[in-house]
């Protein structure tokens, strides 16, 4: 970008020729596109990692909720079959499992929310800045 903004002269000492300007622009656009793609790839990799962690935690929370349901069913069965303290123990286990499942689900939700939207926001912002810089340089060159 610095080459476009700075008015470098050609080998003859005058303004650069159109061919030289086109060649420079082609090289700069190619480098810019490669750099922006690398930035987008890195940003999407990070968001994918957050989504994977969040989905795993949601799955863990769901599995624990299933165990909690099983323990709750066992508590109801024990309560109906024998009115003894055994049901109280099963009920306490069920409540504890549901609490852990809720905590895991909340953490998983937070992780997934960090991964969306799956648009590389920083890259889009950078590309817009690049386009604005090139536009301003072309506009300034047209006035000179």
N, C-alpha and C positions, 0 to 999 in steps of 0.2 A: 504494500500500500504506500510505503514511503516513496517508491519510485514514481508512482503516479502523482503524488502530491508535490514532490520536488520537480521543478522544471529542469531536468538534466538536458544537456545539449548533446548533439550527435558528434560523430568523429570530425565533422567539418567545422564545428564550433557554432553552428546555427541551431535552430530548433530541430528536434529529432524528426525523422521522416515518418510518414504514415506507416510504412512497413515496420520500422523499429517500434513504434508505439503499439501496433497490433501484436507484434511478437512479444513485447513486454507484457501486454495485457493478457495474452494467451497463457504465458508462463505463470503470471500472478493468479489468474483465475483457476488454473489447474492446481497450483499449490494451495490456494484458498479452499477449493472443494475438497481436496484430500484432508486438509486439517479439520475442516468442519465435519467430515464424515468420521474421522477418528474421534472427535469430541462427542458426536452423537452416539457412536458405538460405546464409548466409555460411560456416558450418562445412562443409556438404556441397560447396560450391564448392571449398573448399580441399582436401578429401579427393579430389574428382574430379580436381583438378590433379595430385595425387601419383599417383593411379592412372594417369593418362594418361602421365606421365613414366616411370613404372615399366614400363608396357606397351611404350612406345617403346624403352626400353633393352633389354627382353627381346627385342623384334623385332630390334634391332641386333645383339645377341649371337647370336641365331639365324642371321642373315644371315652374320655373320663365321664362325660355326661351319660353315656350308655351304661358304664359300670355303676354310676349313681342310680340310674333307673333300676338296674338289677338289684342293687342293695335295697332300694326303696320297696321293690316288690317283695324281696325276702323279708323285709321288716313287716310289711302288711301280712304276709303269710304267717310269720311267727306270732304276730299279734293275734291273729284269728285262731291259730292252732293251739297255742299255749299262751295264756296270759301270764307271761313271765318277763323278767328283765332282759332277756335275750333280744327282744325287739328293740329295746332302747339303744342297745349297742349298734344294731344294724341301722337304725335311724340316724344316729350320730355319724356313722361312716358315710351314709348317703349325703347328709348335709355337707360334710367336709369335702366329698368328691364334687358336689355341685359348686361349692365355693371355688375350688381349684379350677374347675372347668370354666367358670365365669371369668376368673382372672386371666386364664390363658386366652379365652376368646377376646377379651378387651385388649390384651397385648397384641394378639393377632390382627385385630381390626386396625390398631394403630399402625402396624407394619404395612398392611395392605394400603392404607390411606396415604402412606408416604410414597408408594409406588405409582399412584395414579395422579394425574393422567399420564399415560405411557408416552407422552410427547416429550422429546428432549428440549425442555424449556430453555436451558442455558444456551444450547446450540442455536435455537431459533432466534433468541435475542442477539447472539453474536453475528448470525447471518444478516439480520436486519441492520446492525451497526455497520457491517461491511458494505452492504448495499448503499446505505446512506453516505458512507465515506467515498465510495466510487462515484456516486451521483454528484456529490459536492465537488469532487476533483474534476469531473467532466464539465460541470457547470462553470467552475472557475477557469478552466482551460478555454472554454468557449468564449469567455469574456475578454481574455487576454489578446 
